Amino acid sequence: MRIRALSLSISLLMACSMANAGETQVKDLSAAEQIVQTVCAACHGVDGNSAIPLNPKLAGQHPEYLAKQLYDFKAGRRANAVMAGMVANLSDQEMQDLATYFAGKTPKLGQAKTNGKGSLGEKIYRGGIAATNVPACAACHGANGEGMPKRYPRLSGQHADYTAQQLKIFRTGERANAPMMQVISAKMTDAEMQAVADYIEGLR
């Protein structure tokens, strides 16, 4: 009887622990939403769908990736004077909550201007550039630009102007928080960057 009672107690404790764990997964993002409205929305939109081509869309991005970028801005590992000022007073929890907030928004997809099926942009994205040993973007970012959580960002529908700009500053070393992208972009021309960036905007 004592053994059965002990087993029952352990089962009840485990059930309570699991219930509590489930409860902590549901986050109250009202504080994050307030930060978005007062700090982030002007550049990225309240729903994370920036209307400014040089500012990235954040909606639907992997939360791990978003959080890492915020940490990198704050620590100076990713250089950007504007973003450094924006994150300077944010706590780790606030940055995590902002990442969760934007990850939960629905991304608005874009449209390629000239790099559709059979284009240079598609060839680079899906097959790379053999002559200069540039790997296919799809190898890390997925066939449809969905990325890989905790490792590689979602690219699907991202503004072409923003993507091309990032490739260029990877190449110059101005952005140095992703060594692999620095190596890849060093082998690409401006025309190749623009073509693949245009193709990425139309990915879905």
Wavefront OBJ file of the C-alpha trace (Angstrom):
o trace
v 0.000 0.000 0.000
v 2.800 2.378 0.936
v 4.545 1.653 -2.390
v 1.309 2.254 -4.322
v 0.713 5.520 -2.436
v 4.271 6.639 -3.136
v 3.890 5.837 -6.826
v 0.641 7.799 -6.928
v 2.293 10.801 -5.274
v 5.164 10.740 -7.759
v 2.703 10.532 -10.657
v 0.759 13.500 -9.336
v 3.944 15.540 -8.874
v 5.044 14.754 -12.448
v 1.637 15.711 -13.794
v 1.727 19.038 -11.926
v 5.247 19.727 -13.147
v 4.242 19.053 -16.744
v 1.198 21.288 -16.383
v 3.310 24.111 -14.958
v 5.880 23.668 -17.731
v 3.103 23.972 -20.281
v 1.897 27.156 -18.644
v 5.318 28.830 -18.811
v 5.456 28.263 -22.563
v 2.549 30.679 -23.047
v 4.171 34.104 -22.976
v 2.572 37.424 -22.232
v 3.941 39.552 -25.051
v 2.098 42.745 -24.141
v 5.342 44.359 -22.953
v 7.060 43.353 -26.188
v 4.172 44.794 -28.198
v 4.553 48.110 -26.368
v 8.269 48.197 -27.245
v 7.409 47.408 -30.855
v 4.915 50.249 -31.048
v 7.257 52.805 -29.490
v 10.644 51.677 -30.841
v 10.483 49.144 -33.687
v 7.369 49.985 -35.705
v 8.726 53.074 -37.484
v 11.294 50.975 -39.353
v 9.897 47.438 -39.289
v 6.132 47.898 -39.009
v 3.934 46.851 -36.093
v 3.453 43.453 -37.728
v 7.105 43.089 -38.744
v 6.413 43.709 -42.425
v 8.614 46.689 -43.162
v 7.394 48.960 -45.943
v 10.916 50.378 -46.367
v 12.976 48.259 -48.820
v 16.264 48.816 -46.988
v 14.798 47.680 -43.651
v 14.251 43.942 -43.213
v 10.934 42.203 -42.825
v 10.959 40.488 -39.421
v 7.572 38.775 -39.543
v 7.797 34.995 -39.499
v 11.559 34.980 -38.962
v 12.985 32.268 -36.702
v 12.981 33.599 -33.113
v 16.449 32.143 -32.462
v 17.850 34.117 -35.385
v 16.114 37.342 -34.378
v 17.298 37.058 -30.787
v 20.885 36.413 -31.913
v 20.869 39.524 -34.104
v 19.604 41.676 -31.227
v 22.295 40.271 -28.930
v 24.931 40.880 -31.629
v 23.806 44.494 -32.124
v 23.983 45.103 -28.381
v 27.395 43.432 -28.009
v 28.842 45.188 -31.066
v 29.343 41.944 -32.995
v 27.033 43.326 -35.706
v 27.808 46.933 -36.484
v 24.854 49.258 -37.002
v 24.719 52.592 -35.205
v 20.928 52.864 -35.371
v 20.250 49.367 -34.066
v 22.943 49.655 -31.405
v 21.078 52.631 -29.978
v 17.724 50.850 -30.172
v 18.841 47.785 -28.211
v 21.172 49.504 -25.741
v 18.624 49.541 -22.917
v 16.843 46.264 -23.686
v 17.229 43.352 -21.291
v 17.906 39.804 -22.457
v 14.294 38.891 -21.650
v 12.951 41.830 -23.654
v 15.056 40.826 -26.654
v 13.825 37.248 -26.387
v 10.226 38.448 -26.164
v 10.634 40.752 -29.167
v 12.027 37.841 -31.176
v 9.031 35.706 -30.169
v 6.629 38.539 -31.007
v 7.915 39.081 -34.547
v 8.311 35.344 -35.206
v 4.591 34.949 -34.543
v 3.544 37.498 -37.169
v 2.524 36.512 -40.696
v 5.050 37.578 -43.343
v 3.835 39.416 -46.433
v 5.515 37.895 -49.448
v 7.024 39.930 -52.268
v 7.529 39.680 -55.996
v 10.710 39.450 -58.050
v 11.092 42.211 -60.627
v 13.008 40.306 -63.319
v 14.515 37.194 -61.715
v 11.842 34.574 -62.069
v 12.064 31.007 -63.339
v 15.192 30.295 -65.374
v 16.852 33.575 -64.353
v 20.385 34.178 -63.122
v 18.959 34.730 -59.639
v 17.268 31.341 -59.623
v 20.409 29.613 -60.916
v 22.516 31.115 -58.138
v 19.939 30.391 -55.433
v 19.391 26.775 -56.467
v 22.746 25.807 -57.964
v 25.331 28.332 -56.803
v 28.125 29.611 -59.053
v 30.427 26.751 -59.984
v 33.113 28.960 -61.541
v 33.788 30.759 -58.263
v 32.792 28.007 -55.813
v 29.742 29.841 -54.520
v 27.391 27.267 -52.947
v 23.672 27.192 -53.617
v 21.736 29.440 -51.230
v 19.086 26.711 -51.001
v 21.581 24.393 -49.299
v 21.293 26.428 -46.085
v 18.194 28.575 -46.559
v 15.901 25.919 -48.018
v 14.305 25.369 -51.410
v 11.576 27.901 -50.657
v 13.640 30.225 -48.492
v 12.236 28.861 -45.238
v 15.655 28.694 -43.581
v 16.618 26.378 -40.745
v 15.612 27.257 -37.150
v 18.544 27.994 -34.803
v 20.998 28.013 -37.721
v 19.968 29.890 -40.885
v 17.418 32.690 -41.363
v 14.258 32.614 -43.388
v 14.769 34.574 -46.635
v 11.467 34.042 -48.431
v 9.905 37.357 -49.495
v 12.650 39.512 -47.998
v 13.171 42.924 -49.624
v 15.677 42.637 -52.480
v 17.293 45.957 -51.565
v 17.937 44.773 -48.018
v 19.311 41.371 -49.068
v 21.644 42.903 -51.662
v 22.858 45.458 -49.132
v 23.644 42.747 -46.579
v 25.590 40.720 -49.135
v 27.668 43.788 -49.950
v 28.490 44.607 -46.338
v 29.362 40.959 -45.693
v 31.808 41.297 -48.572
v 33.397 44.474 -47.233
v 33.568 43.108 -43.690
v 31.295 45.821 -42.308
v 29.026 42.997 -41.201
v 31.081 40.265 -39.574
v 28.707 38.203 -37.435
v 28.340 35.375 -39.981
v 31.804 34.270 -41.223
v 30.363 31.836 -43.771
v 28.479 34.661 -45.496
v 31.630 36.779 -45.592
v 33.447 34.000 -47.458
v 30.558 33.453 -49.884
v 29.883 37.120 -50.651
v 33.584 37.765 -51.321
v 33.214 35.602 -54.438
v 30.148 37.390 -55.817
v 29.797 40.381 -58.124
v 27.290 43.186 -57.552
v 25.211 41.884 -60.480
v 25.083 38.382 -59.013
v 24.086 39.728 -55.602
v 21.319 41.849 -57.093
v 19.999 38.966 -59.188
v 19.773 36.492 -56.328
v 18.339 39.139 -53.985
v 15.605 39.864 -56.524
v 14.833 36.157 -56.862
v 14.642 35.769 -53.057
v 12.023 38.521 -52.830
v 9.733 36.414 -55.011
v 10.345 33.145 -53.156
v 7.335 31.518 -51.505
l 1 2 3 4 5 6 7 8 9 10 11 12 13 14 15 16 17 18 19 20 21 22 23 24 25 26 27 28 29 30 31 32 33 34 35 36 37 38 39 40 41 42 43 44 45 46 47 48 49 50 51 52 53 54 55 56 57 58 59 60 61 62 63 64 65 66 67 68 69 70 71 72 73 74 75 76 77 78 79 80 81 82 83 84 85 86 87 88 89 90 91 92 93 94 95 96 97 98 99 100 101 102 103 104 105 106 107 108 109 110 111 112 113 114 115 116 117 118 119 120 121 122 123 124 125 126 127 128 129 130 131 132 133 134 135 136 137 138 139 140 141 142 143 144 145 146 147 148 149 150 151 152 153 154 155 156 157 158 159 160 161 162 163 164 165 166 167 168 169 170 171 172 173 174 175 176 177 178 179 180 181 182 183 184 185 186 187 188 189 190 191 192 193 194 195 196 197 198 199 200 201 202 203 204
